[in-house]
Amino acid sequence: MSDLELDDYIEKNSTNDFLYIEFSYKELGKSEKWLRTQTRLMQGNMAKIKRELLLDWPRSTDDSVFKEDQLEKIAGFVKAPVTSIFVNGYSVDFYEKPDLKVNYILSCDVGGGLSNDNSVITIIAPDDFRVVGDFRNNKIDTDSFKLLIRELMVTWFRNAILIIERNSYGKFALYVRNNISKFL
């Protein structure tokens, strides 16, 4: 990305102008000897070692409804994105390479852009309903979200089926349904 594209990406996807970037101690060129030294300095505090050195954050807290082992089991089903596309300055993640010939289902839920709730697009395979890709952002305003959906439908997934959740923004969803030809 150019500096301008990176600034635009940060503006659209970050609530505090920071990006989360994670590197393991090995990726930073640290050795096993360094790890052992740091472990000794932390006096064997495994929770701290896992969190601070191994980037292994606990999934549960004392107040959690679920136990750590239950959350670990669920986490085993989580996939990391294999690729992303940038649409209108926003990143859409994919968990497998998208096939532009497939009639995916695009399921949308608008959050309003008030930093309280994510606006979400889930890209679903029609054969077995697996999640192929997704977009989530709690800053995107409703007009930008509309343009993002339009761009995905017109440029990337021309044969997709669009499903928009009808909630407090239901009038917009109804408007889109009744005026879909204006968007395509």
N, C-alpha and C positions, 0 to 999 in steps of 0.2 A: 504494500500500500504506500502511496505517496503520503507526505505529511498532511496534506489537505484531506485525503481520504481517511487517514487515521483519526484526525481531529473530528471529522464528521461521524465516524463509527463510534468514537468515545462519547460524543454528544448524544447520539441516539440510543446508546446501549448502556450507559453508566449513569448512576444517580449521584456520583461523587467525583467524577473525572478521573477515577482510578480504574485500571484493568487488573483482573486477577490473573496472575501468571504463576505457575507452580513448577519448580525444578527440584529434582531429587538431589541429594548430596553427591551422587555419582555424576549426574549431569553437570554439576558445578565443579567437577574435577577433584572432589574430596575422596580420600581413600578410606579403606576399612579401618586403618589405624586411627584416622581422624574421628571416625564414628565411635570407636572404642574409647578414645580420650573424652569425647563429648558425653558419652554414656557415664563415664566415671564422674565427670563434673556435675552431672545431674543426679548423682548418688543413686543410680539404679531406679529412679522414679519412672516406672514403665509407662504410665499415662503421659507424662511429660515427654519422654523419649519418643513414644509413638507419635505424639502430636507435633513436637518441635523438630525432630530429626527425620522421622520416617514418613511424615505427612499423612499419618493414619489417624483421622479424626474419629472420635467415638460417635456412634450413631444415636445413642440414647442418653438420656439424662436421668437424674433421680425422679423427676416429675413425669417422665415419659410413660405413655400408656403401654408401649411395647418394650420388651426386654431386648438387650443388646444382641443376643443370639437370633431372635426373630428378625430384627432389622438387618443383621448380617445375611440371613437367608434371602430376604427380599432384595438386598443389594446385589446378590449374585445374579439377578435377572437384569440388572441395569447394564446397558451397553454404552460405550463411549461413541461419539460421532466419528464416522469414517471420512466424512467430507462435509463441506458447507458451501452454500452459494450465497452471494451477496446480492440482495434485491433492494433497490432504493436506499442503499446504505445500511441495511439491516442484514444480520446473519441468520440464515435458515440452515439448521443442522440436519444431517442425514445419517442414519444408522446402517445404511446399505446404499450402494450406488443407485440413484433413482433411474428408472426406465421411463423416458418421456412418452413412450407409446402406451403406457398403462393408464387406465381410467381410475386414477387414485380418488379417494374420498378426502376432501379438505374440510376438516371440521374446525370451525372458528368460534372463539369466545372472546368478546371484547371486554377489556377491563376499564377503559376510560382514560388511561394515561395520567392518572393522579398519583402514581407511585405506590398505590395501596394494593393493587391486584394486577396480575399479568394479563395482557392480551395474548391469546394463544392461538396458534394454528397447528393442528395435528394432521400430518399427511399419512393416510391409512391405506394399506394394500387391500384391494377389494376381494382377493381370493381367500384370505384367512384373517383379515382385520389386524394384522401386525402393524405396529407403528414403524413407518419407513423414515419419517423425518418430523421435525417440529420447529416451531418458532415460539419464543416467549419473551415478552418485554413489558415492564411495568411503566415505561415512560412514553410509549408511542401513543399519540393522540388519535382520536377516532378517524380524522380525515387521512392521516398518514397510514393508519391501519387499513382503511378502505383502499388506498392506492396500492399498498403492499398486496392485498388480496387480489386486486385487479391485475397487477403485474404477474403474480403467480399463475393466475387463470389464463391470461392472454399469451404470455411469453413462454412459460415453463410447462404448465400442465393444462393444455388446451382441451383435453377430454375429461378433465376431473369433474367430480360431482361436488358441489359446494354446499356445505351445511353450516348455517350460522345459528348459534344459540340465540334464542329469543329470551332476553332477560330485560333488565331496565333500559337497555338500548334496543328494545324490540321494534320500535318504530323504524329505526334505521334498517334493521334486518328485513322488515316488511317492505320498506321502500326498495331495498335491493332486489328482493324477490319479484316485486311488481315492475321493476325497471331494469332487469338484468341485461336487456339488450343495449342499454346505454353504457354499460360497463365493458362490454365485449367488443 
